[in-house]
C-alpha cells in the first residue's frame, strides 16, 4: 500500500502543534494580564465625587489626621464616611461662601447626607476589617497609597486576592509600629524585614491564608 502522506507531513504536524501551544499560552498570558490591568481593577482611575474634596490639601497641606474624618477606623470593620457636620466644623468659618462647597452647605441645611461614591469597593463575598489591620500595624498608606499627595482619591492597589495574599503570606515585609500606622511617607528605622519580624512576634501576627479568613 502506498504512503498516504509525505514525510514532510510529520514536520508540519509538529509545527502545527507547537503553534497551537504557543497560541494557547499567549491567550492565557493575555487574559491573566488583562485581569490584572487597571481597566479591570479600576486602579489609578479618577472617581467624580459630589464635592471636589482634596486629600492633598486636607492631609498633605493642612495636616489632618486620617482619624479626624474616618472616626471608626480603629474600632470597627469600616473606616466610616464623615458626616456633613465634620466638614462644617471648619467650613462654617473657612471658605464658608465658596461655590465648591455649596453641596456641603445644602446637605447641612437639609439634613440629607452627601452621596459619596465608594472608591475602594470590595465584592460582597469579601470580609475586610479595618480595625484588626490597624492593630496589627498595617499602615493606611500600605493599602491606600500616598493619600496626602492625591488631589482627589484613587484606588492605587488592585484589591485582588493575590494582592491581599502577598501581605498575608509575608506580613513582616509590610507591617510597621502602631504609632506609625497613620504616618504618610513612613520609612523604617532600619531593615524592614528585621523590624517586621520583631513586630510579627510582638503583635502576634499570624500568616492567615485560609479561605475562611476573608470569605465568610
C-alpha positions in Angstrom: 0.0 0.0 0.0 1.4 3.4 -1.0 2.1 6.0 1.6 -0.8 8.4 2.1 1.2 11.4 3.5 4.6 12.7 2.5 7.4 12.7 5.1 7.1 16.5 5.4 3.6 16.0 6.9 5.3 14.9 10.2 7.2 18.2 10.4 4.0 20.1 9.5 2.1 18.3 12.3 4.8 19.1 14.8 4.9 22.8 13.8 1.1 22.9 14.0 1.0 21.5 17.5 3.8 23.8 18.6 2.0 26.8 17.1 -1.3 25.8 18.8 0.5 25.6 22.2 2.1 29.0 21.6 -1.3 30.5 20.7 -3.0 28.9 23.8 -0.1 30.2 26.0 -0.3 33.7 24.5 -4.1 33.8 25.1 -3.6 32.6 28.7 -1.0 35.3 29.3 -3.2 38.0 27.7 -6.2 37.1 29.8 -4.1 37.0 33.0 -2.5 40.4 32.2 -5.9 41.9 31.3 -7.4 40.7 34.6 -4.7 42.5 36.5 -4.9 45.6 34.4 -6.2 48.9 35.7 -9.1 48.6 33.2 -10.4 45.6 35.1 -9.4 46.5 38.7 -10.3 50.2 38.4 -7.0 51.2 39.9 -5.5 54.6 39.2 -8.8 56.0 37.9 -10.3 59.3 39.0 -13.7 59.0 40.6 -16.0 62.0 40.4 -17.5 62.9 43.8 -20.3 65.3 44.7 -17.8 67.6 46.2 -14.2 68.3 44.9 -12.5 67.1 48.1 -8.7 67.2 48.0 -6.8 64.9 50.3 -3.6 66.7 49.0 -4.9 69.9 50.6 -6.5 68.5 53.8 -4.0 65.8 54.6 -0.8 66.9 52.9 -1.3 70.7 53.3 -3.4 71.2 56.4 -2.1 68.1 58.1 -5.4 66.5 59.1 -5.1 63.0 60.7 -7.0 60.2 58.9 -9.0 59.7 62.1 -10.5 63.2 62.2 -12.8 62.1 59.3 -12.6 58.3 59.4 -13.5 58.1 63.1 -14.3 54.4 63.4 -11.2 53.0 61.6 -9.5 51.9 64.9 -12.6 50.2 66.4 -14.8 48.9 63.6 -14.7 47.0 60.4 -15.4 50.1 58.3 -13.5 53.4 58.4 -16.7 55.4 58.1 -17.5 58.3 55.9 -17.6 61.7 57.8 -21.0 63.3 58.3 -21.5 66.8 56.9 -21.1 68.2 60.4 -17.4 67.2 60.3 -16.9 69.3 57.2 -18.8 72.2 58.7 -16.7 72.2 61.8 -14.2 74.2 59.7 -16.2 75.4 56.7 -18.7 77.3 58.7 -15.8 79.7 59.1 -13.3 78.9 56.4 -14.4 79.2 52.7 -17.9 79.5 54.0 -19.2 81.0 50.8 -17.2 79.0 48.3 -19.4 77.8 45.4 -17.4 74.5 45.5 -18.9 73.8 49.0 -22.5 74.6 48.1 -23.4 70.8 48.2 -21.9 70.7 51.7 -24.0 73.6 52.9 -27.1 72.3 51.2 -26.6 68.9 52.9 -26.1 70.5 56.3 -29.2 72.7 56.0 -31.4 69.9 54.7 -30.0 67.0 56.8 -29.7 64.9 53.6 -26.3 63.1 53.5 -24.0 63.7 50.6 -23.9 60.7 48.3 -20.2 59.9 48.1 -19.0 57.4 45.5 -17.2 54.4 47.1 -13.7 54.1 45.6 -12.3 51.0 47.4 -15.3 48.7 46.7 -14.7 45.1 47.7 -17.1 42.4 46.5 -19.9 41.4 48.9 -18.3 38.0 49.4 -15.1 39.5 50.9 -14.9 40.5 54.5 -12.4 43.1 55.5 -11.9 44.6 58.9 -10.1 47.9 59.2 -9.6 47.8 63.0 -7.7 44.5 63.1 -5.3 45.6 60.4 -4.7 48.9 62.3 -4.0 46.9 65.5 -1.5 44.6 63.6 0.5 47.6 62.3 -0.7 47.8 58.7 -0.5 51.4 57.7 -3.1 53.3 55.8 -0.5 54.0 53.1 0.1 50.3 52.6 -3.3 49.8 51.1 -4.5 53.3 50.1 -1.2 54.8 48.9 0.0 58.3 49.4 -3.3 59.9 50.2 -1.5 63.1 51.2 -0.4 63.5 47.6 -3.8 62.9 45.9 -5.8 65.9 44.7 -8.8 63.6 44.9 -8.7 60.0 45.8 -7.8 57.0 43.7 -7.6 53.2 44.2 -3.8 52.5 43.8 -3.9 48.8 44.5 -5.7 46.1 42.6 -7.6 44.8 45.6 -7.4 41.4 44.1 -6.9 38.3 46.2 -3.3 37.8 45.1 -2.6 41.3 46.3 -4.0 40.6 49.7 -2.2 37.3 50.0 1.1 39.0 49.3 0.9 40.6 52.7 -0.9 37.7 54.5 1.9 35.3 53.4 4.8 37.6 54.5 3.5 40.3 56.9 7.0 41.1 58.0 7.6 42.9 54.7 4.7 45.4 55.3 3.9 45.9 59.0 5.1 49.0 60.9 5.0 50.1 64.5 1.4 51.0 65.6 2.4 54.6 66.3 3.3 55.0 62.6 0.2 53.4 61.1 -1.3 56.9 60.2 2.1 58.3 59.0 2.4 59.1 55.3 5.8 58.5 53.8 6.8 56.2 56.5 10.4 54.9 56.4 11.5 52.1 58.7 14.3 53.0 61.2 16.5 50.1 59.9 16.0 46.9 58.0 12.3 46.4 57.2 12.5 42.6 57.4 14.3 42.6 60.8 11.8 45.2 62.2 8.9 43.4 60.6 9.8 40.0 62.1 10.1 41.6 65.6 6.7 43.3 65.2 5.1 40.0 63.9 6.2 38.4 67.2 5.2 41.4 69.3 1.8 41.9 67.8 1.2 38.1 67.5 0.6 38.4 63.7 -0.4 35.1 62.1 0.1 34.3 58.4 -3.6 33.7 57.7 -4.2 32.4 54.2 -7.2 30.1 54.7 -10.3 30.9 52.6 -12.5 31.5 55.7 -10.2 34.4 56.8 -11.8 36.7 54.3 -14.6 34.7 52.7 -17.4 34.3 55.3 
